[in-house]
């Protein structure tokens, strides 16, 4: 980690009220355990409101420079299922809510139509939806590792407060942030992983499914979602 990243890293913990950090030497076993990209710390008695307040008018990373609105997350604070995307696009940046553009409409359809076909009474408002980074990356580029790590502290806290029965990671960025794994979504999708003891289903990002030649991926994503919905709501 270079000096700038270290300074930023320490300042996250300062924001959380932690003033002293200890450096732990890696044991052989720890060094073989896949690291999760999210910095692992949540204050006691945390709430979504506190997290939002702590984010404030965030300028912790370069993404703040191009944003219109911080996109925190939306949905049921007691949701049993949380969807994690990558980061806001243009529509989300303008409105301040995640997944409200074309990819969002597809996600809503996927959730509500699959649930309805499976006999599960579930609407989009019953789940919680958020992203790895809360500000729109320029030109919708993939968030950089340092941006994911800086913003990841808030995703960590959101998930720790909601404590869903399962998480659905939408696409490679969410999978990497939650699971610290570099395999492509094609290899991971449809399988269960764990984030802090919470089962994580990895599937394709809805933006990928919008591409016309991805009919097969669409079918697979529907299968993944079905699996997640039955696991959570049966
Ligand atoms: N893509 C994402 O990853 N998140 C959004 O909120 C919208 C599009």
Boltz pocket constraint, residues with backbone or C-beta under 6 A from the ligand:
constraints:
  - pocket:
      binder: B
      contacts: [[A, 85], [A, 86], [A, 87], [A, 88], [A, 89], [A, 92], [A, 97], [A, 98], [A, 99], [A, 100], [A, 101], [A, 103], [A, 104], [A, 130], [A, 131], [A, 170], [A, 207]]
      max_distance: 6.0
